[in-house]
Amino acid sequence: LSADAVKEFMIGYAGKERTALADFLTKNGISQERQMQAGLVRRNERGDIYDTFRARLIFPIALDSRRVAAFGGRIIPA
């Protein structure tokens, strides 16, 4: 993908790391509860937090030119 396409379509990338986003958000003052409410992290059966989206290209789903309603993702094969 070109840099222009990434910027224009606001494409993101989520790496393979299990808690990279959760760790980043927590470090920047976002509570785990809020992260879960947003659907960005989940809790496994042992109670451990993990990132919902891993090893994916992420695409915003916009309501209009200013508001994002959700995100879609496509798995990147390992």
C-alpha positions in Angstrom: 0.0 0.0 0.0 1.2 3.5 -0.8 1.7 6.0 2.0 -1.0 8.2 0.3 -3.5 5.3 0.3 -2.8 4.6 4.0 -3.3 8.2 4.9 -6.4 8.8 2.7 -8.2 5.7 3.9 -6.9 5.9 7.5 -5.6 2.3 7.4 -3.9 1.1 10.5 -2.0 -2.0 11.5 -2.2 -4.2 14.6 0.8 -6.3 15.3 0.9 -9.9 16.5 1.8 -9.0 20.1 -0.9 -10.1 22.5 -1.2 -6.9 24.6 0.5 -4.2 22.7 -2.6 -2.0 22.3 -3.8 -2.7 25.9 -0.4 -1.8 27.3 -0.2 1.4 25.2 -3.7 2.5 26.2 -3.1 1.8 29.9 0.2 3.7 29.8 -1.7 6.6 28.4 -4.4 6.7 31.1 -7.2 4.6 29.4 -8.7 2.2 31.9 -9.0 -1.5 31.1 -12.8 -1.1 31.6 -13.0 1.6 29.0 -10.9 -0.4 26.6 -13.3 -3.3 27.0 -16.3 -1.1 26.5 -14.8 0.1 23.2 -14.3 -3.5 22.1 -10.5 -3.0 21.8 -9.6 -5.6 24.4 -11.2 -8.8 25.8 -10.7 -11.0 28.8 -9.9 -14.7 28.5 -11.3 -17.5 30.7 -8.4 -16.9 33.1 -9.2 -13.2 33.4 -6.2 -12.0 31.4 -6.6 -9.0 29.1 -5.7 -9.4 25.4 -6.0 -7.2 22.3 -9.1 -7.9 20.2 -7.4 -7.1 16.9 -4.0 -8.7 16.3 -2.1 -9.3 13.1 -4.5 -7.3 11.1 -4.9 -4.4 8.7 -7.5 -2.1 10.3 -10.0 0.0 8.4 -12.3 2.6 9.9 -16.0 2.4 9.1 -17.2 6.0 8.9 -20.6 7.5 9.4 -19.5 10.6 7.5 -16.2 12.4 6.8 -15.7 13.3 10.5 -17.1 10.4 12.6 -15.9 6.8 12.8 -18.6 4.3 13.9 -16.5 1.1 14.0 -13.5 -0.7 12.7 -13.0 -3.6 10.3 -10.0 -5.7 10.0 -8.4 -8.2 7.7 -6.1 -10.9 9.1 -2.5 -10.8 7.8 -1.3 -14.4 7.4 1.8 -15.3 9.3 
